[in-house]
Amino acid sequence: MLKLVLRLAGLLGVVGLVAGLGLAAGLRAGYVDAFYARFAAPPASSLVLGTSRAAQAIKPGVLAAQLGSRYQGPWLNYAFTLAESPYGPGYLSSIERKLAPGTQHGLFVLAVDPWSLSLPKNVQRDKSLQDYKSRVLNKLDGRIVFPEEKSMVSQLASVSQSPNLDYLAHYLHKPFYQLLLDTDSAHVIERLHPDGWLEIALPPPSTNPALLHRRMAEKLVTYRALAATNTLAVAREVSLQQTITFLQKHGRVVLVRVPTGPEMAALEQHYQPDFDKRLTALATQEKIPYLNYIDQAYPTNDGNHITRGAAEQFSQRLAADIARLAP
């Protein structure tokens, strides 16, 4: 009996070792999913923040190449999705943990749009920014429930660990064995680069106009539904201000409105016609730049996110514009 138990224990040990080696090999191969590498990367001193628009449009490597002599690295795109990283307490907490200790001269590119500063109408309470601020300062706020409170960005305790076992255990949406099998990233449409830029490896939209039209139509349906049920939220504006205030202690903050498709831009104008006016006022108040590219024409994959080729061009333009700003 003892010999059998020892053999079983040895077998389980070998299985565990093989599984561990397979997991390690899969992680070393590079691609895990569209989020993992950001949580496995070390703390960064210069960050790109926002939702999927920024994740796909802004390449930290391009910014670093042009601006690396002015600002501290490492550089990381720490933007996720509208569901995961709209401006709110959860995202700010994650940013605070991701920022490299001792950072004093970082660059922080905060991508903004009406959706990342909105909440469902049924959780929007206070009508004025000042009223909400007063409630926060006096601890009288009636606990606005931010929909992303249970998301991985809000909940993940460790955001700079490699391997990040917490993420792998709770947020990886595929079996571990696929990490060993999926070592060839050539067939993967979503490619998350080490600097956090999310490349969507699709052919140029001009090669299949009908497919592009269908994707655009689907995306507009989704966002029209959001426009019908959401509103610009003072609670998110306060969170954005708190994020700006925190990051200003560690370097330079720049607000950026990332380009999108003309139909999406028109929808946003109808949804929140005063958005740019409000963001300009906020930038003036905080003494930071607001770079607005919403009217700039760049090709998109779906009417919302610009293509990977356009991301290179836009990142070059953004870096040049930031370089021209007074230090």
C-alpha positions as CSV (number, residue, x, y, z in Angstrom):
1,M,0.0,0.0,0.0
2,L,2.8,2.4,0.9
3,K,4.5,1.7,-2.4
4,L,1.3,2.4,-4.3
5,V,0.8,5.7,-2.4
6,L,4.4,6.7,-3.2
7,R,4.0,5.9,-6.9
8,L,0.7,7.9,-7.0
9,A,2.4,10.8,-5.3
10,G,5.3,10.6,-7.7
11,L,2.9,10.5,-10.7
12,L,1.0,13.5,-9.5
13,G,4.3,15.3,-9.0
14,V,5.4,14.6,-12.6
15,V,2.0,15.7,-13.9
16,G,2.2,18.9,-11.9
17,L,5.8,19.5,-13.1
18,V,4.8,19.0,-16.7
19,A,1.8,21.2,-16.3
20,G,3.9,23.9,-14.7
21,L,6.5,23.7,-17.4
22,G,3.8,23.8,-20.1
23,L,2.3,26.9,-18.5
24,A,5.7,28.6,-18.2
25,A,6.5,27.8,-21.8
26,G,3.1,29.1,-22.9
27,L,3.7,32.4,-21.0
28,R,7.2,32.7,-22.4
29,A,5.8,32.3,-26.0
30,G,4.3,35.7,-25.6
31,Y,0.6,35.8,-26.4
32,V,-1.8,34.9,-23.6
33,D,-4.8,37.1,-24.3
34,A,-5.7,40.8,-24.9
35,F,-5.0,41.8,-21.3
36,Y,-2.5,39.6,-19.5
37,A,0.8,41.2,-20.6
38,R,-0.2,44.5,-19.0
39,F,-0.6,42.8,-15.6
40,A,2.6,40.9,-16.0
41,A,4.7,43.9,-17.0
42,P,6.7,45.7,-14.3
43,P,5.5,49.0,-12.9
44,A,5.7,51.8,-15.5
45,S,6.6,55.5,-15.2
46,S,4.8,56.7,-18.3
47,L,1.3,55.4,-19.1
48,V,-1.4,55.5,-21.8
49,L,-4.8,55.3,-20.1
50,G,-8.4,55.0,-21.4
51,T,-10.5,52.3,-23.0
52,S,-10.2,50.1,-26.1
53,R,-9.9,53.1,-28.4
54,A,-6.7,54.1,-26.7
55,A,-5.5,50.5,-26.3
56,Q,-5.6,50.1,-30.1
57,A,-4.6,53.6,-31.2
58,I,-1.7,54.7,-29.1
59,K,1.7,52.9,-29.3
60,P,4.0,53.6,-26.3
61,G,7.0,52.5,-28.3
62,V,6.4,55.4,-30.8
63,L,5.9,57.9,-27.9
64,A,9.1,56.6,-26.2
65,A,11.1,56.9,-29.4
66,Q,10.3,60.6,-29.8
67,L,9.8,61.6,-26.2
68,G,12.0,59.3,-24.2
69,S,14.6,62.0,-23.5
70,R,11.9,64.2,-21.8
71,Y,10.0,61.6,-19.8
72,Q,10.7,58.6,-17.6
73,G,10.2,55.0,-18.7
74,P,9.2,52.2,-18.8
75,W,6.3,53.1,-21.1
76,L,3.1,51.1,-21.0
77,N,-0.4,51.3,-22.6
78,Y,-2.6,50.5,-19.6
79,A,-5.9,51.1,-21.4
80,F,-8.5,48.3,-21.5
81,T,-12.1,48.4,-22.5
82,L,-15.2,50.5,-21.9
83,A,-16.5,47.8,-19.5
84,E,-13.1,47.5,-17.6
85,S,-11.5,50.9,-17.6
86,P,-13.9,53.9,-17.7
87,Y,-12.7,56.6,-15.3
88,G,-13.8,55.6,-11.8
89,P,-12.4,54.6,-8.4
90,G,-11.5,51.1,-9.5
91,Y,-9.4,52.2,-12.5
92,L,-7.7,54.9,-10.4
93,S,-6.8,52.3,-7.7
94,S,-5.2,50.1,-10.4
95,I,-3.3,53.0,-11.9
96,E,-1.9,53.9,-8.5
97,R,-0.6,50.4,-8.1
98,K,0.8,50.2,-11.7
99,L,2.8,53.4,-11.5
100,A,6.5,52.8,-10.7
101,P,7.5,54.1,-7.3
102,G,9.6,57.2,-7.3
103,T,8.2,58.4,-10.7
104,Q,8.6,62.2,-10.9
105,H,8.9,62.9,-14.7
106,G,6.4,60.5,-16.3
107,L,4.1,61.2,-19.2
108,F,0.4,60.3,-18.8
109,V,-1.8,60.3,-21.8
110,L,-5.4,60.1,-20.7
111,A,-7.8,59.3,-23.6
112,V,-11.3,60.7,-23.1
113,D,-14.6,60.3,-24.8
114,P,-18.2,60.7,-23.8
115,W,-18.6,56.9,-23.1
116,S,-15.7,56.7,-20.7
117,L,-17.3,59.5,-18.6
118,S,-20.9,58.2,-18.6
119,L,-23.0,56.1,-16.3
120,P,-26.4,54.5,-16.7
121,K,-29.1,57.0,-15.9
122,N,-30.5,54.9,-13.0
123,V,-27.3,55.4,-11.0
124,Q,-26.7,59.0,-11.8
125,R,-27.7,61.0,-8.8
126,D,-26.3,64.5,-8.4
127,K,-27.0,67.1,-11.0
128,S,-24.0,69.3,-10.5
129,L,-20.2,68.6,-10.3
130,Q,-20.0,70.9,-7.3
131,D,-22.8,69.1,-5.4
132,Y,-21.1,65.8,-6.0
133,K,-17.7,67.1,-4.9
134,S,-19.3,68.4,-1.7
135,R,-20.8,65.0,-1.0
136,V,-17.5,63.2,-1.6
137,L,-15.5,65.7,0.6
138,N,-18.1,65.5,3.4
139,K,-18.5,61.7,3.0
140,L,-22.2,62.1,2.3
141,D,-22.3,60.5,-1.1
142,G,-25.0,57.8,-1.3
143,R,-22.6,55.2,-2.7
144,I,-22.9,55.5,-6.5
145,V,-22.5,52.0,-7.8
146,F,-19.9,52.0,-10.7
147,P,-20.8,49.1,-13.0
148,E,-17.1,48.1,-13.3
149,E,-16.6,47.6,-9.6
150,K,-16.5,43.8,-10.0
151,S,-14.3,43.8,-13.1
152,M,-10.7,42.5,-13.3
153,V,-9.2,46.0,-13.4
154,S,-11.0,47.0,-10.3
155,Q,-10.5,43.7,-8.5
156,L,-7.1,42.3,-9.4
157,A,-4.8,42.8,-6.4
158,S,-1.4,42.3,-8.2
159,V,-1.0,44.3,-11.4
160,S,2.8,43.8,-11.9
161,Q,3.6,40.2,-11.3
162,S,5.1,37.7,-13.7
163,P,3.7,35.1,-13.9
164,N,0.5,36.7,-12.6
165,L,-1.1,33.7,-11.0
166,D,-4.0,35.7,-9.7
167,Y,-5.0,36.8,-13.2
168,L,-4.5,33.3,-14.6
169,A,-6.6,31.7,-11.9
170,H,-9.5,34.2,-12.0
171,Y,-9.6,36.0,-15.4
172,L,-8.1,33.8,-18.1
173,H,-11.0,32.7,-20.2
174,K,-9.4,29.6,-21.7
175,P,-7.9,26.3,-20.4
176,F,-4.2,26.4,-19.3
177,Y,-3.2,23.8,-21.9
178,Q,-4.0,26.3,-24.7
179,L,-1.2,28.4,-23.5
180,L,1.1,25.6,-24.6
181,L,-0.7,25.0,-27.8
182,D,-1.2,28.6,-28.9
183,T,2.5,29.5,-29.3
184,D,2.2,30.7,-32.8
185,S,0.8,34.3,-32.7
186,A,0.7,34.5,-36.5
187,H,-2.9,33.3,-36.5
188,V,-4.1,35.5,-33.6
189,I,-6.1,38.5,-34.5
190,E,-5.6,40.2,-31.2
191,R,-1.9,40.7,-30.5
192,L,-1.0,42.4,-27.2
193,H,2.5,43.7,-27.4
194,P,4.9,43.9,-24.5
195,D,4.4,47.7,-24.3
196,G,0.6,47.2,-23.9
197,W,-0.4,48.2,-27.4
198,L,-3.2,46.0,-28.7
199,E,-2.7,45.2,-32.3
200,I,-5.8,44.1,-34.2
201,A,-4.3,42.1,-37.1
202,L,-6.9,42.5,-39.7
203,P,-6.5,43.2,-43.4
204,P,-7.0,46.9,-44.5
205,P,-10.7,47.8,-44.5
206,S,-10.4,48.6,-48.3
207,T,-10.0,44.9,-49.0
208,N,-13.5,44.1,-47.8
209,P,-15.8,47.1,-47.8
210,A,-18.9,45.0,-47.2
211,L,-17.4,43.5,-44.0
212,L,-16.3,46.9,-42.8
213,H,-19.9,48.3,-43.4
214,R,-21.4,45.4,-41.4
215,R,-18.9,45.9,-38.5
216,M,-19.7,49.7,-38.5
217,A,-23.4,49.0,-38.4
218,E,-23.1,46.6,-35.5
219,K,-21.0,49.0,-33.5
220,L,-23.4,51.9,-34.1
221,V,-26.3,49.8,-32.9
222,T,-24.4,49.1,-29.7
223,Y,-23.5,52.7,-29.0
224,R,-26.9,54.0,-29.9
225,A,-28.3,51.8,-27.2
226,L,-25.7,53.2,-24.8
227,A,-26.7,56.7,-25.7
228,A,-30.3,55.9,-24.9
229,T,-29.6,54.5,-21.5
230,N,-26.6,56.5,-20.3
231,T,-25.7,60.1,-19.5
232,L,-22.5,62.0,-18.9
233,A,-21.8,61.5,-15.1
234,V,-20.4,64.0,-12.7
235,A,-19.2,61.0,-10.6
236,R,-16.9,60.0,-13.5
237,E,-15.8,63.6,-14.0
238,V,-14.7,63.7,-10.4
239,S,-12.8,60.4,-10.8
240,L,-11.1,61.8,-13.9
241,Q,-10.1,64.9,-11.9
242,Q,-8.8,62.7,-9.1
243,T,-6.8,60.7,-11.6
244,I,-5.3,63.9,-13.0
245,T,-4.5,65.2,-9.5
246,F,-2.7,62.0,-8.6
247,L,-0.7,61.8,-11.8
248,Q,0.3,65.5,-11.8
249,K,2.4,64.7,-8.7
250,H,4.4,62.3,-10.9
251,G,4.8,64.1,-14.2
252,R,2.9,65.6,-17.1
253,V,-0.7,64.8,-17.9
254,V,-2.2,65.3,-21.4
255,L,-5.9,64.8,-22.2
256,V,-6.4,63.3,-25.7
257,R,-9.6,62.6,-27.7
258,V,-8.6,59.8,-29.9
259,P,-9.9,59.8,-33.5
260,T,-12.8,57.5,-34.5
261,G,-15.0,57.0,-37.5
262,P,-17.1,59.9,-38.8
263,E,-20.4,58.2,-38.0
264,M,-19.3,57.4,-34.5
265,A,-18.1,61.0,-34.1
266,A,-21.5,62.3,-35.2
267,L,-23.3,60.0,-32.7
268,E,-21.1,61.3,-29.9
269,Q,-21.8,64.9,-31.0
270,H,-25.6,64.2,-30.8
271,Y,-25.2,62.3,-27.5
272,Q,-23.1,65.0,-25.8
273,P,-22.8,68.1,-27.9
274,D,-21.0,70.0,-25.1
275,F,-18.4,67.4,-24.4
276,D,-15.4,69.2,-25.9
277,K,-16.4,72.4,-24.2
278,R,-16.5,70.6,-20.8
279,L,-13.2,68.9,-21.4
280,T,-11.6,72.1,-22.5
281,A,-12.8,73.8,-19.3
282,L,-11.5,70.9,-17.2
283,A,-8.1,71.1,-19.0
284,T,-7.9,74.8,-18.4
285,Q,-8.8,74.4,-14.8
286,E,-6.2,71.7,-14.3
287,K,-3.6,73.6,-16.4
288,I,-3.1,70.6,-18.7
289,P,-3.4,70.3,-22.6
290,Y,-6.4,68.9,-24.3
291,L,-5.5,67.5,-27.7
292,N,-8.7,66.8,-29.7
293,Y,-8.4,64.6,-32.8
294,I,-12.1,63.7,-33.2
295,D,-12.4,65.4,-36.6
296,Q,-9.2,63.8,-38.0
297,A,-9.7,61.2,-40.7
298,Y,-8.1,57.8,-40.0
299,P,-9.3,54.4,-41.3
300,T,-11.0,52.2,-38.8
301,N,-11.7,48.5,-38.4
302,D,-15.3,48.9,-37.3
303,G,-16.2,52.6,-37.3
304,N,-14.9,52.9,-33.7
305,H,-11.2,51.7,-33.5
306,I,-8.6,52.9,-35.9
307,T,-6.5,50.3,-37.8
308,R,-3.1,49.1,-36.8
309,G,-1.5,51.1,-39.7
310,A,-3.4,54.2,-38.6
311,A,-2.2,53.6,-35.0
312,E,1.4,54.1,-36.1
313,Q,0.5,57.3,-38.0
314,F,-1.6,58.7,-35.1
315,S,1.0,57.8,-32.5
316,Q,3.6,59.7,-34.5
317,R,1.3,62.7,-34.8
318,L,0.5,62.6,-31.1
319,A,4.2,62.4,-30.1
320,A,5.0,65.3,-32.3
321,D,2.2,67.4,-30.9
322,I,3.2,66.6,-27.3
323,A,6.8,67.5,-28.2
324,R,5.7,70.9,-29.3
325,L,4.0,71.6,-26.0
326,A,5.9,73.8,-23.6
327,P,7.8,71.7,-21.1
